[in-house]
Amino acid sequence: MHKIIDVPIKGCPHIFRQFCTIFSEAYVKHIDPIIKTDVAYGYVDVTHNGRKVRAGIDKEVQKAGRRDLIYYDIIDEDSNYDELVEDDIFLIHDETGTNYAHFFFDYFGRCLYFDELKKDNPNLKLGILEDFYREDGNSSFIKEWIDLYYKDKNIDIIIFKKNKRYKVKNLILSNVFYWFPEGRGDDPILDRIIETASKVSPIEVKANGCYISRQDTIKRGWYHKRELKNELDLINKIKTELKYDIIELMDYNLIQKIQIFKSYKNIIHQSSASNTNIFFSTPNNNHIVISHPVMEGWLNSKCTQFASKSGANLLTLDGGGNCISTLEETNQTNKDNLPWILNDIDGIIDILKQIDSGDIWNS
């Protein structure tokens, strides 16, 4: 049998989405994702009563708050399994979780459900797919954040290994109550993020500021092509004229990232998922975002929200660049991911010098 339960999230207006579904005697298998262009789908197969489960899996159904679409029209009566889990399991899952920005909202946000449910069921365990709980790789931030969030809290985590089929006594799948970058509904998530980041103290840094370079994504390879083609020229001028540190975030673990965004007085970055780190900062930090020509509208509004929540200062530099390719040329599906170029790096450096001297903030 299955049962839908309402789980209210205080501070989120999307009441119609705030529920979970419990499946008794469900089968769970962690599988390889299906890659379509620049997006990964899947990661998990759940069956119940001989049918493929859709609730808590299909993201579009979750966004619509559909309570009637529990199953896909797919029959799977296989009752074989590799391991029996005789516990109540809350499986935290969102296929966008390996994306840094979406992780904190679409994925981590579901922990708020788990926290509420555990109040009435102290034996409830948190289930995580192996690909989302790794100590290495580009998505190691997921484990690092989950471990930091639940530090000193009495929770048990069950890891679902790749390509093993589990039979679970009671499986809880959650419906997403907020998905990034919706305009409202993420306040309770942001409150938890800021509260968790407060566990990390700033460190001593010598430079007055830093620039968050995107060269790490080029070196390691990334799923999109949003490359600032003259970034190396910008980096060179920031290093020589401002004497700022150049930071490649993929070289740091999540604790170190939080320290970076709490410690430097002036933090310069492009439009990217790293902008979400603004919510780690404090009133002692100034953020300068050099805006991508397509992203500057919607993403800058989120940056403003993050700065307002954390108390950090924010300045966005808009209209200074142009996209230099089309979707067809780059084989992308999202204009946010188009490569671009800055038109006047010297002009940007002049502004950054005013910021460094404090003239901008004092005007």
ABEGO torsion letter per residue (X at the ends): XBBBBBBBBBGBABAAABBBBBBBGBBBBBBBBBBBEABBBEGBBBBBGGBBBABGABAAAAAAGBAABABBBBBBABABBABBBBBBBBBBBBAAAABAAAAAAAAAAAAAAAAAAAAABAABBBBBBAAABBABEAAAAAAAAAAAAABGBBBBBBBBBBGBBBBBABBBBBBBABBOBBABGAAAAAAAAAAAAAABBBBBBABABBBBBAAAAAAAEBABABBBAAAAAAAAAAAAAAGBBBBBAAABBAAAAAAAAAABABBBBBBBAAAAAAAABBAABBBBBBBBAAAAAAAAAAAAAAAAAAGBBBBBBBGABBBABBAAAAGBABAAABBBBBABAAAAAAAAAAAAAGAAAAX
